[in-house]
C-alpha cells in the first residue's frame, strides 16, 4: 500500500481521529484493517494468517522491530498460523494518524512475508 500521503508524527499525540476521519484514511489506503472497540477504546485490528507457526514468530519479530524503529507499539496476539495485531494510541485514547501509518506498514510487512490478511476480530 502507498503510505506517501501519511506521515508519522513524533512526540505525544493526545487527539484521536473521529470516525469519519478514520474511515476516509482507511479507504484511501485500501486497508484490510477494521475498527473495533476494546474496553471502550477504538483500535485498528487485523488478523494475519500464515502457514506455519515459525512464520508467525518471524512476523511478530519483524513487527516488533518496526514498532521499536518508530517507538509506537501494537498489541500482538499469536497462535498457530494466526497473528492478531491492534494499533491505537494510549495518550489519545483512540486511533491517530500514527496508528493508520503503522497499520499500513504492518500490512506491507505481512504481505511481503506471504500472509493473508483478514480484517476485524
Order of alpha helices (4+ residues) and beta strands (2+ residues): alpha-beta-beta-alpha-beta-beta-alpha-beta
